[in-house]
Amino acid sequence: MATLTPIYKHGDAAYIILRKKPISYFSAKLGEQPDMDYVKMFMEWVNADHVLRSDTHFLFCETVQDAEYEMIE
């Protein structure tokens, strides 16, 4: 059985969601701002190239590249 890869479209770009973590996961105390250095380290650890933020979560993503093609006549 194949698993579906979650895709998120944001503006003109599409992203494969590799991981989703609550914003509080990166805060020392509840209600504090997240430590963006930890967000960056986690992004590198999961091999993401982009991070999106919702009201409650960080989405660690891989950008879907546009296909390159050549017209054959």
C-alpha positions in Angstrom: 0.0 0.0 0.0 1.4 3.4 -1.0 1.5 6.2 1.4 0.6 9.7 0.3 3.2 12.4 0.7 1.7 15.6 2.2 2.1 18.5 -0.2 1.5 22.1 0.8 1.0 24.8 -1.8 2.0 28.3 -0.6 1.8 31.1 -3.2 3.3 29.8 -6.5 5.5 27.2 -4.7 4.7 23.6 -3.6 6.4 21.9 -0.7 6.7 18.3 0.5 6.1 18.4 4.3 8.9 16.3 5.9 8.0 17.1 9.6 5.5 19.2 11.5 6.4 20.3 15.1 4.5 22.6 17.5 6.0 26.0 17.9 6.3 25.4 21.7 8.7 22.5 20.9 11.4 25.1 20.2 10.6 27.4 23.2 12.3 27.1 26.6 9.1 28.1 28.5 5.4 28.1 27.5 4.5 31.4 25.9 8.1 32.4 25.0 9.2 33.0 21.5 10.8 30.0 19.8 14.6 29.8 19.6 15.2 30.2 15.9 18.7 28.7 16.2 17.0 25.4 17.3 14.5 25.7 14.4 17.4 26.0 12.0 19.3 23.0 13.5 16.2 20.9 13.3 15.6 22.0 9.7 19.2 20.9 8.8 18.8 17.6 10.7 15.6 16.6 8.8 17.2 17.8 5.5 14.6 20.4 4.9 15.3 23.4 2.6 12.4 25.6 3.8 10.4 26.2 7.0 6.8 27.5 7.0 5.0 28.6 10.1 1.3 28.4 10.9 -0.4 29.8 14.1 0.6 26.7 16.0 3.3 24.7 14.1 6.5 24.9 12.1 6.3 22.9 8.8 9.7 21.6 7.7 9.6 21.2 4.0 11.4 20.3 0.8 10.7 22.5 -2.1 9.1 20.8 -5.2 11.2 21.9 -8.1 9.6 22.9 -11.4 10.1 20.3 -14.1 12.5 21.2 -16.8 11.5 20.1 -20.3 12.3 20.7 -23.9 9.8 20.7 -26.7 10.3 18.0 -29.3 9.0 18.8 -32.7 
